[in-house]
Amino acid sequence: MSINSSVSFNSDFLEANVLNIFLLLAGLIYILKQFLGSILSSRQEKVLLAISESEERLEQANIRLDEAEKQLEQTQLIINQIIQEAELTAQRVRQSILEQGKIDLERLTSSSKASIISAENQVKSQIQRQITALAIKKVSLQMQNKMTVDIQKKIIDKNIIELKGNIDI
């Protein structure tokens, strides 16, 4: 090998094996084209099928999403109705409790007044009985002090005459 050698172009195709390389390359491309073509075609079909299935799933998911949104709207309407009904019911219950409280308070007031009147009447009655008892006792004492045998006889005689008059009738 010499240091002065240079790269040069060989114009003899047969000697340079360019034709052989070209034929080999053309054959390889032809064979690999069919082999790789069928693999790529199969792969393309799988990818297209996967895309188609994905689009179908996306469409179904969108349909389910629309249904879920409709159900959510209906649920919100129902919840709002329930809240309104609950507020109305609470207001009615509150009003009923207030009215019942007023009725109970009036009943309690009436009952208290009746109890007070009854107690006053009992006290008045008891005072009258005591006054009557004291008056009778006082009169009895006065009668015993003033009553003599002659007065007793006159009273007895008078009562006997009255009884005879009542019996004769």
C-alpha positions as a Markdown table, in Angstrom:
| # | Residue | x | y | z |
|---|---|---|---|---|
| 1 | Met | 0.0 | 0.0 | 0.0 |
| 2 | Ser | 1.3 | 3.2 | -0.9 |
| 3 | Ile | 0.7 | 6.4 | 0.8 |
| 4 | Asn | 0.1 | 8.2 | -2.5 |
| 5 | Ser | -2.9 | 6.1 | -3.5 |
| 6 | Ser | -6.0 | 8.1 | -3.9 |
| 7 | Val | -9.6 | 7.3 | -4.3 |
| 8 | Ser | -10.7 | 7.3 | -7.8 |
| 9 | Phe | -13.8 | 6.5 | -9.7 |
| 10 | Asn | -13.8 | 3.2 | -11.5 |
| 11 | Ser | -15.9 | 3.5 | -14.6 |
| 12 | Asp | -16.1 | -0.3 | -15.3 |
| 13 | Phe | -19.4 | -1.2 | -13.8 |
| 14 | Leu | -18.8 | -4.9 | -14.0 |
| 15 | Glu | -15.5 | -4.7 | -12.2 |
| 16 | Ala | -16.8 | -2.4 | -9.5 |
| 17 | Asn | -19.8 | -4.7 | -8.7 |
| 18 | Val | -22.1 | -1.8 | -8.8 |
| 19 | Leu | -24.5 | -3.7 | -11.0 |
| 20 | Asn | -24.5 | -6.6 | -8.6 |
| 21 | Ile | -25.1 | -4.3 | -5.7 |
| 22 | Phe | -27.9 | -2.6 | -7.6 |
| 23 | Leu | -29.6 | -5.9 | -8.5 |
| 24 | Leu | -29.2 | -7.2 | -4.9 |
| 25 | Leu | -30.7 | -4.0 | -3.6 |
| 26 | Ala | -33.6 | -4.1 | -6.0 |
| 27 | Gly | -34.3 | -7.7 | -5.1 |
| 28 | Leu | -34.2 | -6.9 | -1.4 |
| 29 | Ile | -36.5 | -4.0 | -1.9 |
| 30 | Tyr | -39.0 | -6.1 | -3.9 |
| 31 | Ile | -39.0 | -9.0 | -1.3 |
| 32 | Leu | -39.0 | -6.7 | 1.7 |
| 33 | Lys | -41.7 | -4.6 | 0.2 |
| 34 | Gln | -44.1 | -7.5 | 0.1 |
| 35 | Phe | -43.1 | -8.8 | 3.5 |
| 36 | Leu | -43.1 | -5.5 | 5.2 |
| 37 | Gly | -46.1 | -4.4 | 3.2 |
| 38 | Ser | -48.2 | -7.3 | 4.5 |
| 39 | Ile | -47.0 | -6.6 | 8.1 |
| 40 | Leu | -47.6 | -2.9 | 7.7 |
| 41 | Ser | -51.0 | -3.5 | 6.1 |
| 42 | Ser | -51.9 | -5.8 | 9.0 |
| 43 | Arg | -50.7 | -3.3 | 11.5 |
| 44 | Gln | -52.6 | -0.5 | 9.7 |
| 45 | Glu | -55.8 | -2.6 | 9.9 |
| 46 | Lys | -55.3 | -3.2 | 13.6 |
| 47 | Val | -54.7 | 0.5 | 14.2 |
| 48 | Leu | -57.8 | 1.5 | 12.1 |
| 49 | Leu | -59.9 | -1.1 | 14.0 |
| 50 | Ala | -58.6 | 0.3 | 17.3 |
| 51 | Ile | -59.4 | 3.8 | 16.2 |
| 52 | Ser | -62.8 | 2.8 | 15.1 |
| 53 | Glu | -63.5 | 1.0 | 18.5 |
| 54 | Ser | -62.1 | 4.0 | 20.4 |
| 55 | Glu | -64.4 | 6.4 | 18.4 |
| 56 | Glu | -67.4 | 4.0 | 19.1 |
| 57 | Arg | -66.5 | 4.0 | 22.9 |
| 58 | Leu | -66.2 | 7.7 | 22.8 |
| 59 | Glu | -69.6 | 8.1 | 21.2 |
| 60 | Gln | -71.1 | 5.7 | 23.8 |
| 61 | Ala | -69.3 | 7.6 | 26.6 |
| 62 | Asn | -70.7 | 10.9 | 25.3 |
| 63 | Ile | -74.2 | 9.4 | 25.2 |
| 64 | Arg | -73.8 | 8.1 | 28.8 |
| 65 | Leu | -72.5 | 11.6 | 29.8 |
| 66 | Asp | -75.5 | 13.3 | 28.2 |
| 67 | Glu | -77.8 | 10.8 | 30.1 |
| 68 | Ala | -75.9 | 11.4 | 33.3 |
| 69 | Glu | -76.2 | 15.2 | 32.9 |
| 70 | Lys | -80.0 | 14.9 | 32.2 |
| 71 | Gln | -80.3 | 12.7 | 35.4 |
| 72 | Leu | -78.3 | 15.3 | 37.3 |
| 73 | Glu | -80.6 | 18.1 | 36.2 |
| 74 | Gln | -83.7 | 16.0 | 37.1 |
| 75 | Thr | -82.1 | 15.1 | 40.5 |
| 76 | Gln | -81.3 | 18.8 | 41.1 |
| 77 | Leu | -85.0 | 19.7 | 40.3 |
| 78 | Ile | -86.2 | 17.0 | 42.7 |
| 79 | Ile | -83.7 | 18.1 | 45.4 |
| 80 | Asn | -85.0 | 21.7 | 45.0 |
| 81 | Gln | -88.6 | 20.6 | 45.2 |
| 82 | Ile | -87.8 | 18.6 | 48.4 |
| 83 | Ile | -86.0 | 21.6 | 49.9 |
| 84 | Gln | -89.0 | 23.8 | 49.1 |
| 85 | Glu | -91.4 | 21.3 | 50.6 |
| 86 | Ala | -89.2 | 20.8 | 53.6 |
| 87 | Glu | -89.0 | 24.6 | 54.2 |
| 88 | Leu | -92.8 | 24.9 | 53.8 |
| 89 | Thr | -93.4 | 22.0 | 56.1 |
| 90 | Ala | -91.0 | 23.4 | 58.7 |
| 91 | Gln | -92.8 | 26.8 | 58.4 |
| 92 | Arg | -96.2 | 25.0 | 58.9 |
| 93 | Val | -94.9 | 23.0 | 61.9 |
| 94 | Arg | -93.4 | 26.1 | 63.4 |
| 95 | Gln | -96.7 | 28.0 | 63.0 |
| 96 | Ser | -98.6 | 25.0 | 64.4 |
| 97 | Ile | -96.3 | 24.8 | 67.4 |
| 98 | Leu | -96.8 | 28.6 | 68.0 |
| 99 | Glu | -100.5 | 28.3 | 67.8 |
| 100 | Gln | -100.6 | 25.2 | 70.0 |
| 101 | Gly | -98.3 | 27.1 | 72.5 |
| 102 | Lys | -100.8 | 30.0 | 72.5 |
| 103 | Ile | -103.7 | 27.6 | 73.1 |
| 104 | Asp | -101.8 | 25.9 | 75.9 |
| 105 | Leu | -100.9 | 29.3 | 77.4 |
| 106 | Glu | -104.5 | 30.4 | 77.3 |
| 107 | Arg | -105.7 | 27.1 | 78.8 |
| 108 | Leu | -103.1 | 27.4 | 81.5 |
| 109 | Thr | -104.1 | 31.0 | 82.2 |
| 110 | Ser | -107.8 | 30.0 | 82.4 |
| 111 | Ser | -107.0 | 27.1 | 84.6 |
| 112 | Ser | -104.9 | 29.3 | 86.9 |
| 113 | Lys | -107.7 | 31.9 | 87.1 |
| 114 | Ala | -110.2 | 29.1 | 87.8 |
| 115 | Ser | -107.9 | 27.7 | 90.5 |
| 116 | Ile | -107.5 | 31.2 | 92.1 |
| 117 | Ile | -111.3 | 31.8 | 92.0 |
| 118 | Ser | -111.9 | 28.3 | 93.5 |
| 119 | Ala | -109.3 | 29.0 | 96.2 |
| 120 | Glu | -110.9 | 32.4 | 97.0 |
| 121 | Asn | -114.3 | 30.8 | 97.2 |
| 122 | Gln | -113.0 | 28.1 | 99.6 |
| 123 | Val | -111.4 | 30.8 | 101.7 |
| 124 | Lys | -114.6 | 32.9 | 101.7 |
| 125 | Ser | -116.6 | 29.8 | 102.6 |
| 126 | Gln | -114.2 | 28.8 | 105.4 |
| 127 | Ile | -114.2 | 32.4 | 106.8 |
| 128 | Gln | -118.1 | 32.4 | 106.7 |
| 129 | Arg | -118.2 | 29.1 | 108.5 |
| 130 | Gln | -115.8 | 30.4 | 111.1 |
| 131 | Ile | -117.7 | 33.6 | 111.5 |
| 132 | Thr | -121.0 | 31.7 | 111.8 |
| 133 | Ala | -119.5 | 29.3 | 114.3 |
| 134 | Leu | -118.1 | 32.3 | 116.3 |
| 135 | Ala | -121.5 | 34.1 | 116.1 |
| 136 | Ile | -123.3 | 30.9 | 117.3 |
| 137 | Lys | -120.9 | 30.4 | 120.1 |
| 138 | Lys | -121.2 | 34.1 | 121.1 |
| 139 | Val | -125.0 | 33.9 | 121.0 |
| 140 | Ser | -124.9 | 30.6 | 122.9 |
| 141 | Leu | -122.8 | 32.2 | 125.6 |
| 142 | Gln | -125.1 | 35.2 | 125.7 |
| 143 | Met | -128.1 | 33.0 | 125.9 |
| 144 | Gln | -126.7 | 30.9 | 128.6 |
| 145 | Asn | -125.9 | 34.0 | 130.6 |
| 146 | Lys | -129.3 | 35.6 | 130.0 |
| 147 | Met | -131.4 | 32.4 | 129.9 |
| 148 | Thr | -133.2 | 31.9 | 133.2 |
| 149 | Val | -135.5 | 29.1 | 134.1 |
| 150 | Asp | -138.5 | 31.3 | 133.5 |
| 151 | Ile | -137.4 | 32.2 | 130.0 |
| 152 | Gln | -136.7 | 28.5 | 129.2 |
| 153 | Lys | -140.2 | 27.6 | 130.4 |
| 154 | Lys | -141.7 | 30.4 | 128.2 |
| 155 | Ile | -139.8 | 29.2 | 125.2 |
| 156 | Ile | -140.8 | 25.5 | 125.8 |
| 157 | Asp | -144.4 | 26.5 | 126.2 |
| 158 | Lys | -144.4 | 28.6 | 123.1 |
| 159 | Asn | -142.9 | 25.7 | 121.1 |
| 160 | Ile | -145.5 | 23.3 | 122.5 |
| 161 | Ile | -148.3 | 25.6 | 121.5 |
| 162 | Glu | -146.8 | 26.0 | 118.0 |
| 163 | Leu | -146.5 | 22.2 | 117.7 |
| 164 | Lys | -150.2 | 21.7 | 118.8 |
| 165 | Gly | -151.2 | 24.2 | 116.1 |
| 166 | Asn | -149.2 | 22.3 | 113.5 |
| 167 | Ile | -150.6 | 18.9 | 114.6 |
| 168 | Asp | -154.2 | 20.1 | 114.5 |
| 169 | Ile | -153.9 | 21.2 | 111.0 |
